[in-house]
Amino acid sequence: MLFAENLRAMREKLGLSAEELARRVHVSRSYITLLESGKRSPTKATVSKIAKGLKLKAWVVKDWLLEDYFKKIGIKDKKVIYKLRLIIIPFLKTKK
């Protein structure tokens, strides 16, 4: 759910409507709504498009998803999360 919360917060911070973000990302407004409600997860291609639409680096948006995965698999220890991020984030920054 952290991805959904971050997506909505960033969209609102930029003063974008769901419809405007959808236009930038080339998806439907209802898809953006599903992402923001946590009912859907984006594809890899959509993550890159969302990052572009929000004018963020793709790894930032990927990190939002990473937070969700940590939560889903039950990793709660902040030290463990920090260490995992140190290992994983360099891979998220690669262009692919």
C-alpha positions, 0 to 999 in steps of 0.5 A: 500500500506504500506505493499507492500512498506515495503515488497519490501523495506525489501526484497531489504535491505536483498539483496533478489530477488523476486524469492529467497523470493518466494522460502523461503516463498513457493509461486510463484515469481508472488505472491510476485510481486502481494503482492509488487505491492499492488494488493494482500493481504497475508493470515494469513498463508502467513504473518507468512511465509513471516516473517520467510522468511525475518527473522522477528517476525510475529507481525512486518509483521502484523503491516505493514498490520495494517498500511494499514487497518488504511489508508483504514478506514481513520484513519490519526490522528497519536495520534489515530494510536499510541493509537490503536497500543498500544492496538492491537500490544500485540494481534499481538505478540501472537502465533496463 
